[in-house]
Amino acid sequence: MADGPDVRMTLNYIIDSSKEKYGDLGAIGMAMEQPVTYEELHERICALAAGLMEKGLSKGDRVAILAENSQHWGTAYLAVVRCGGVGVPILPDLPEADVHHILGEMKVKAIFTTQRQIDKIYDLRSERPEIVITLDDFQSAKGLPATVKFSDYLETALADYRERTHTGEVVEFPEVAEDDLASILYTSGTSGFSKAVMLSHRNLTSNAYGASRLMDIPVGSVFLSILPMSHTYEFTTGFILPLLIGARIAYAGKTPTPAILQNLCAHEKPYVIFAVPLVLEKIYKKRVLPNIEKSRLLSLLCKLRRGRRLVHKKAGARLTEFFGGNLAMMGIGGASLNPEVEQFLVEAEFPYLVGYGQTETAPLIAGGPFGDTTIAIGSTGKPLPGVEVKIEDVDPETGIGEIHARGPNVMLGYYNDEETTAATIGPEGWLATGDLGLLDEQGNLHIKGRCKNIIVMASGENIYPEAIEHKINAYPWVVESLVVEDNGKLNAWIYPDYEYIDELTAGQMRIQRREYLDGLFADLRREVNAGLATTSRLAEVFERREPFIKTATHKIKRYLYDRYAKIA
C-alpha cells in the first residue's frame, strides 16, 4: 500500500494525484496513435462529469458501458465516478437477453455504447436509458433510440467547462468516500447465473495499490491492453494500475489476431501485458511446438533435460521478440495456466507472473511478487499485499480445502441479494471463494479447482476434472476438453483443432482422415491414463464438433453441460 496520510482510496484521488505527478506524460490512447496526456485526461473527465450533471446525473445514479475497449471507454467511466455515479460495465460479447436483464435490473440513467452493440437496446421499452452516447460516434437512424456522438458531447462539455473555469468558477462535484459504490460488475462464472457484484472505491484502489507492489514498473512504461475492460481483471490491472503509476495504456481495440498482436507489439514495445492463459497456450501450440517437432535435431535435444532447456531458451528469446522485445512482465490470470506451458515459460526464461482472483475481490487475491525465487511452478504465488488467505475444511490427507480471503478488496456484497452475500462473506469479513486449493510451506497458493466441479467416485475419491483436462489440452491437436462423470465412469469430450489435423492429413481420403483422428483419440486416452491413478482414468474419449460455451476469460461454462457434453 502506498504510504502517506494524504492517500485517499478513491478513483478520483488517483486521477487527481496522477495529473499532478505525470501531467504532460501520455496516459491513454489507441495503439499506434497519439495518446492523451494525464493533464488532458483529467480535463476531459471533469468536463464530461460536469456535462453529465447538467443532464441530471446525480450521486448514486447508475451508468452502463456496453462497448469495446477504447480510450473513450475509460474516460467515460472515470467521468461517471467523478460525479458520484456508479459504473456498470457490460461485457460486449453478452447476448441481447443478458444485456436486457442487466439494464432492467440496474435501471441505468445513461449508457455509453457503440454501433456494434446498440442493436441490443433497440427493443428495450421502460428500461431504455434516458441518455445514449456512442463512443465510436455512431449516429442512429430515424426511429431508433436517439443517440449523441461522443466527440460532439466531449467538444460541447469541454467548451462549457473551460468557459466556467476561465471565469474563475469552481465546478463543484459531489464528495466521494472510499466506501462509496464505484462499480457493479456481473460475474462470468462457470457454475451458474451471473451475480451482480458491488465494488467500492476502496475495493478497486486497494487492489491496484497492492498490485503496484508486485514489481517495479518505471514511469512512462507502456501497458498494451488486449482484454475486455468490462472484466474486473483488465479493469483493475490493465486500467487503474497503470494510471496509478504513471504508465501509458495502449488499447488494441478488439481482440487481436496473432499477426495483428505482433504488429502492435513491434510498434508499441509494451513493458507489461495482461493476458488469459489461452493467449500463451495458443502461441505455444501454434508457433513453438511445430518448430520443434518439424526439426529432428530439436526433437532429439528436447528428450534430454539440458537440451530441452537450451531449445526452450532460444524459443523464449523469439517469443520475447514477438511481443516487441521490451516485455518485462506478462500477467496471466482469469483461468489456470497449463502446467506444460508454464514449464516451457520457466525454461524459456520468459517474464511472466501468474495471478488468481475473483470479481468479488476486485479481483486479485494472490500473485507474485515478480522475481521471488520461492514461488513454486504451478502455484499462483503469494497473497497480495494487504490480503489474507486461509484454507477451510482441509482434507487431512491432501491439504486441500476451500480458499477464503479477507482484505480491503472484498466486495460490499451482491446487489439486491443479502442472503447470498451473507452466505459468501462471514461475520469476520472472510469471503468463501468456492475454489479449492492449498498453501505450501513457502506461502504459495495452489489452485486445485472449483468446489462445485469435484467428481466424487464410488470409491469416495475426489477427482478434480481440471487437472485431467490440463493433461488433455497439452496435446497440440486439442483445442479444449471437458471431463464428465457418467454412471461412475470418467469420460472426456474433446474439441479438436481441425485446421491442425487437416494439415497433417493433407491429400488423404476422408476414411483415411477418420482413421487417423480415431488413432489420435485412442493414443491420447492411453497416454493420459498412464499418468493417472486407476480411479481417475478415462473410460471413453469422445469427439466434440463445436467449441464449448465459455466465459469472458475463456473458461468453459460447465454447468451448461450434461454427461453427454450437451446443453443440459
DOVOSE-639096 format. One line per 10 residues: number of its first residue (from 0); for each residue z, y, x of C-alpha. Coordinates in steps of 0.5 Angstrom, whole numbers, plus 2048, in hexadecimal, padded with zeros to 3 digits. Example, Ala and Ser with C-alpha at 12.3 -4.5 7.8 and 13.67 -1.06 7.14 Angstrom:
2
0) 810,7F7,819  80E,7FE,81B
end
This chain:
568
0) 800,800,800  7FE,807,802  805,80B,805  807,812,803  80B,814,7FD  805,818,7FA  801,812,7F9  7FF,811,7F1  7FD,80A,7EF  7F7,80D,7EA
10) 7F0,80D,7EB  7F0,815,7EA  7F4,816,7F0  7F0,811,7F4  7EA,815,7F3  7ED,81C,7F4  7F0,81A,7FB  7EA,817,7FD  7E6,81D,7FB  7EB,821,800
20) 7EA,81C,805  7E3,81A,805  7E0,820,801  7D9,820,805  7D8,819,806  7D4,814,802  7D7,811,7FC  7D3,80D,7F7  7CB,80C,7F6  7C6,807,7F5
30) 7C4,803,7FB  7BE,806,7FF  7C0,80D,7FC  7C4,813,7FE  7CB,813,7FC  7CF,817,7F8  7D5,81A,7FC  7DC,81A,7FB  7DC,821,7F9  7D6,821,7F4
40) 7D9,81A,7F1  7E0,81E,7F0  7DC,824,7ED  7D8,81F,7E8  7DE,81B,7E6  7E1,822,7E4  7DB,825,7E1  7DA,81E,7DD  7E1,81E,7DB  7E1,825,7D8
50) 7DB,823,7D4  7DE,81D,7D1  7E4,821,7CF  7DF,826,7CC  7DC,821,7C8  7E3,81F,7C5  7E5,819,7CA  7ED,819,7CA  7F2,816,7CF  7F2,80E,7CD
60) 7EB,80E,7CA  7E7,808,7CC  7E0,809,7CF  7DC,803,7D0  7D7,802,7D6  7D1,7FD,7D5  7CD,7FE,7DB  7CA,7FB,7E1  7CD,7FE,7E8  7CB,805,7EA
70) 7CF,80B,7ED  7CF,80E,7E6  7D3,808,7E3  7D9,809,7E8  7D8,811,7E7  7D8,810,7DF  7DE,80B,7E0  7E2,810,7E4  7E1,816,7DF  7E4,812,7DA
80) 7EA,810,7DD  7EA,818,7E0  7EB,81A,7D8  7F0,814,7D7  7EC,810,7D4  7EB,808,7D4  7E5,805,7D7  7E2,7FF,7D4  7DD,7FB,7D9  7D9,7F6,7D6
90) 7D5,7F1,7DA  7CE,7F3,7D9  7CC,7EB,7D8  7D0,7EA,7D2  7CC,7E8,7CC  7CC,7ED,7C6  7D1,7EA,7C2  7D6,7EA,7C7  7D5,7F2,7C8  7D5,7F3,7C1
100) 7DC,7EF,7C1  7DF,7F4,7C6  7DC,7FA,7C3  7DF,7F8,7BD  7E6,7F7,7C0  7E6,7FD,7C4  7E3,802,7BF  7E1,806,7C5  7E0,80D,7C5  7DA,80D,7C9
110) 7D5,808,7CD  7D1,809,7D4  7CB,804,7D4  7C4,803,7D6  7BD,801,7D3  7BE,7FA,7D4  7C5,7FA,7D1  7C4,7FF,7CB  7C1,7FA,7C6  7C8,7F6,7C6
120) 7CA,7FC,7C2  7C5,7FD,7BD  7C8,7F9,7B8  7CF,7FC,7B8  7D1,800,7B2  7D8,802,7B1  7D9,800,7B9  7D4,804,7BB  7D7,80A,7C0  7D6,811,7BF
130) 7D3,812,7C6  7CE,80E,7C9  7CC,810,7D0  7C6,80D,7D4  7C8,80C,7DC  7C0,80B,7DD  7BE,811,7D9  7BB,80C,7D3  7B9,810,7CD  7BA,80C,7C7
140) 7B4,80C,7C2  7B5,810,7BB  7B9,80C,7B6  7BD,808,7BC  7C4,80B,7BE  7C4,812,7C0  7C5,812,7C8  7C6,817,7CD  7C3,817,7D4  7C8,816,7DA
150) 7C4,81B,7DE  7C4,820,7D8  7CB,81F,7D7  7CD,820,7DE  7C9,826,7DF  7CC,82A,7D9  7D3,827,7DB  7D2,82A,7E2  7D0,831,7E0  7D5,832,7DB
160) 7DB,82F,7E0  7D8,834,7E6  7D8,83A,7E1  7DF,838,7DF  7E2,837,7E6  7DE,83D,7E8  7E1,842,7E4  7E8,83F,7E6  7E9,83B,7E0  7ED,835,7E2
170) 7EB,82F,7DE  7F1,82B,7DB  7F0,823,7DB  7F6,81F,7D8  7FB,81D,7DC  7FA,815,7DE  800,811,7E0  800,80B,7E5  801,806,7DF  7FC,809,7DA
180) 7F7,805,7D8  7F1,805,7DC  7EC,7FF,7DA  7EB,7FA,7D5  7E7,7F4,7D8  7E5,7EE,7D5  7E6,7E7,7D9  7E1,7E3,7DA  7E5,7DC,7DB  7E2,7D5,7DB
190) 7E7,7D3,7D6  7E6,7D7,7CF  7E5,7DD,7CC  7E6,7E4,7D0  7EC,7E7,7CF  7ED,7EF,7D0  7F1,7F1,7D6  7F4,7F7,7D6  7F5,7FA,7DD  7F9,800,7DF
200) 7F7,806,7E5  7FD,802,7E9  7FA,7FB,7E8  7F3,7FD,7EB  7F5,802,7F0  7FB,7FE,7F3  7F6,7F8,7F4  7F1,7FD,7F7  7F6,7FF,7FC  7F8,7F8,7FD
210) 7F1,7F6,7FF  7F0,7FC,803  7F6,7F9,808  7F2,7F2,809  7ED,7F5,80E  7EC,7FC,812  7E5,7FF,80F  7E3,805,812  7E2,80C,80E  7DA,80C,80C
220) 7D9,805,80C  7D4,802,807  7D6,7FD,801  7D0,7FA,7FE  7D1,7F9,7F7  7CE,7F3,7F4  7D3,7F0,7EF  7D4,7F3,7E8  7D8,7F9,7E8  7DB,7F6,7E1
230) 7DE,7F1,7E4  7E5,7F2,7E7  7E4,7EF,7EE  7DE,7F4,7EF  7E1,7FA,7EC  7E8,7FA,7F0  7E5,7F7,7F7  7DE,7FA,7F6  7DF,801,7F3  7E6,803,7F3
240) 7E8,800,7FA  7E2,804,7FE  7E3,80A,7FA  7EB,80A,7FC  7E9,809,804  7E3,80E,804  7DE,809,804  7D7,809,801  7D4,805,7FC  7CD,803,7FB
250) 7CB,800,7F5  7C6,7FA,7F5  7C5,7FB,7ED  7C3,7F5,7EA  7C5,7EE,7EE  7C0,7EE,7F4  7BC,7E8,7F6  7BD,7E6,7FD  7B7,7E9,7FF  7B9,7F0,7FC
260) 7C0,7EF,7FE  7BD,7EE,806  7B9,7F4,805  7BF,7F8,802  7C4,7F6,808  7BF,7F8,80D  7BF,7FF,80A  7C6,800,809  7C9,7FC,80E  7CF,7FA,80A
270) 7D6,7F9,80D  7D9,7F6,807  7D6,7F2,801  7DA,7EE,7FC  7D6,7E8,7F9  7D8,7E2,7F5  7D7,7DB,7F9  7D0,7DA,7F5  7CD,7DF,7FA  7CF,7DC,800
280) 7CE,7D5,7FE  7C7,7D6,7FC  7C6,7D9,803  7C9,7D3,806  7C5,7CE,802  7BE,7D2,802  7BE,7D5,809  7C3,7D2,80D  7C3,7CA,80C  7BB,7CA,80B
290) 7BA,7CD,812  7BF,7C8,815  7BC,7C2,811  7B5,7C3,813  7B7,7C3,81A  7B8,7BC,81D  7BC,7BF,823  7C0,7C4,81F  7C2,7BE,81A  7C4,7BA,820
300) 7C8,7BF,823  7CC,7C0,81C  7CE,7B9,81D  7D2,7BB,823  7D8,7C0,822  7D7,7C4,827  7CF,7C4,826  7D0,7C6,81F  7D5,7CC,821  7CF,7CE,825
310) 7CA,7CD,820  7CE,7D1,81B  7D0,7D7,81F  7C9,7D8,820  7C7,7D8,819  7CD,7DC,818  7CA,7E2,81C  7C4,7E1,818  7C8,7E2,812  7CB,7E8,814
320) 7C5,7EB,816  7C2,7E9,80F  7C8,7EE,80C  7C6,7F3,810  7C9,7F2,817  7CF,7F6,816  7D3,7F2,811  7DB,7F2,813  7DD,7EE,80C  7DA,7EB,806
330) 7E0,7EA,801  7DF,7E3,7FD  7E2,7E3,7F6  7E1,7E1,7EF  7E1,7DA,7F0  7E2,7D5,7F5  7DE,7D4,7FB  7DB,7CD,7FD  7DF,7CA,803  7D9,7C8,807
340) 7D6,7CF,806  7DD,7D2,809  7DD,7CD,80F  7D6,7D0,810  7D8,7D7,810  7DE,7D6,815  7DA,7D2,81A  7D4,7D8,819  7DA,7DD,81A  7D7,7E1,814
350) 7DC,7E6,812  7DF,7E4,80B  7E5,7E5,807  7E7,7E0,801  7EB,7E3,7FB  7EE,7E1,7F5  7F0,7E4,7EF  7EF,7E6,7E7  7ED,7EB,7E2  7F5,7EB,7E0
360) 7F7,7ED,7E8  7F1,7F3,7E9  7EF,7EE,7EC  7F2,7EC,7F3  7F8,7E7,7F4  7F6,7E4,7FB  7F1,7E5,800  7F1,7E6,808  7F3,7EA,80C  7ED,7EA,80F
370) 7EE,7E7,816  7F4,7E4,815  7F3,7DD,819  7F9,7DA,815  7F4,7DA,80F  7F2,7D3,80D  7EB,7D1,80C  7EB,7CF,804  7F0,7D4,802  7F0,7DB,7FF
380) 7F4,7DE,805  7FB,7E1,804  7FD,7E5,7FD  7FB,7EC,7FD  800,7F1,800  805,7F3,7FA  803,7ED,7F6  808,7E7,7F6  805,7E0,7F5  809,7DA,7F3
390) 808,7D3,7F0  80B,7D0,7EA  80B,7C9,7E7  80A,7C6,7EE  808,7BF,7EF  80C,7BC,7F4  807,7B7,7F7  801,7BC,7F8  805,7C3,7F8  800,7C6,7F2
400) 802,7CA,7ED  801,7D0,7E8  800,7D6,7EC  804,7DC,7EA  803,7E3,7EC  807,7EA,7EC  806,7F1,7EE  803,7F8,7EC  7FC,7F5,7EB  7FF,7F0,7E5
410) 7FC,7F3,7DE  7FF,7F6,7D9  7FD,7F1,7D4  7F8,7EE,7D0  7F5,7F3,7CB  7F8,7F2,7C4  7FB,7EB,7C6  802,7EC,7C7  803,7E4,7C6  7FE,7E2,7CC
420) 801,7E8,7D0  808,7E5,7CF  806,7DE,7D1  802,7E0,7D7  807,7E5,7DA  80E,7E3,7DB  814,7E8,7DA  815,7E9,7E1  80D,7EB,7E2  80B,7E5,7E5
430) 803,7E3,7E2  801,7DC,7E1  7FA,7DC,7E3  7F8,7D5,7E0  7F6,7D3,7E7  7F8,7CD,7EB  7FA,7CE,7F3  7FF,7CD,7F9  802,7D2,7FE  801,7CF,805
440) 806,7D0,80B  802,7D6,80D  803,7D9,806  7FC,7D8,805  7FA,7D7,7FD  7F5,7D1,7FC  7F2,7D1,7F5  7F1,7CA,7F2  7EE,7CB,7EB  7F0,7CD,7E4
450) 7F6,7CA,7E0  7F1,7C9,7DA  7EC,7C6,7DF  7F0,7C0,7E1  7EE,7B9,7DF  7F4,7B4,7DE  7F1,7AD,7E0  7F4,7A7,7DC  7F8,7A5,7E3  7FB,7AC,7E2
460) 7F8,7AF,7E8  7F6,7B6,7E7  7EF,7B8,7E9  7EC,7BF,7EB  7E5,7BF,7E9  7E3,7C5,7ED  7E5,7C1,7F4  7E0,7BC,7F2  7DB,7C1,7F0  7DB,7C4,7F6
470) 7D9,7BE,7FA  7D3,7BD,7F5  7D1,7C4,7F6  7D1,7C4,7FD  7CA,7C0,7FC  7C4,7C4,7FE  7C0,7C2,7F8  7C6,7C3,7F3  7C7,7CA,7EF  7CD,7C9,7EB
480) 7D1,7C3,7E8  7D7,7C1,7E3  7DB,7BB,7E4  7DE,7B9,7DD  7E2,7B3,7DA  7DF,7AE,7D6  7E4,7A9,7D3  7E8,7A8,7D9  7E2,7A9,7DE  7DF,7AF,7E2
490) 7D8,7B1,7E1  7D4,7B6,7E5  7CF,7BA,7E2  7CA,7BE,7E7  7C5,7C3,7E6  7C0,7C2,7EC  7BC,7C7,7F0  7B6,7C5,7ED  7B2,7CA,7F2  7B5,7C7,7F8
500) 7B3,7C0,7F5  7AC,7C2,7F4  7AB,7C4,7FB  7AE,7BD,7FD  7A9,7B9,7F8  7A3,7BE,7F9  79D,7B9,7F8  7A1,7B4,7F5  79F,7B1,7EE  7A4,7B2,7E8
510) 7A7,7AB,7E8  7A8,7AB,7F0  7AC,7B2,7EF  7B0,7AF,7EA  7B2,7A9,7EE  7B3,7AE,7F4  7B8,7B2,7EF  7BB,7AC,7ED  7BD,7AA,7F4  7C0,7B0,7F6
520) 7C5,7B0,7F0  7C6,7A8,7F2  7C7,7AA,7F9  7CC,7B0,7F7  7D0,7AC,7F3  7D1,7A7,7F8  7D3,7AC,7FE  7D7,7B1,7FA  7DB,7AA,7F7  7DC,7A8,7FE
530) 7E0,7AE,800  7E4,7AE,7F9  7EA,7AA,7F7  7E9,7A4,7F3  7EC,7A7,7ED  7E8,7AD,7EE  7E1,7AA,7EF  7DB,7AC,7EA  7D9,7A6,7E6  7D2,7AA,7E4
540) 7CE,7AF,7E6  7C9,7B3,7E1  7C4,7B8,7E2  7C4,7BE,7DE  7BE,7C2,7DD  7C0,7C9,7DC  7C6,7CD,7DF  7CD,7CE,7DC  7CF,7D4,7D9  7D3,7D8,7DE
550) 7D8,7DE,7DE  7D6,7E4,7E2  7D9,7E1,7E8  7D4,7DB,7E7  7DA,7D6,7E5  7D8,7D1,7E0  7DB,7D2,7D9  7DE,7CB,7D9  7E1,7CC,7D2  7DA,7CC,7CF
560) 7D8,7C5,7D1  7DA,7BE,7CF  7DA,7B8,7D2  7D2,7B8,7D2  7D2,7BF,7D5  7CF,7C1,7CE  7D1,7C7,7CB  7D8,7C5,7C7
end
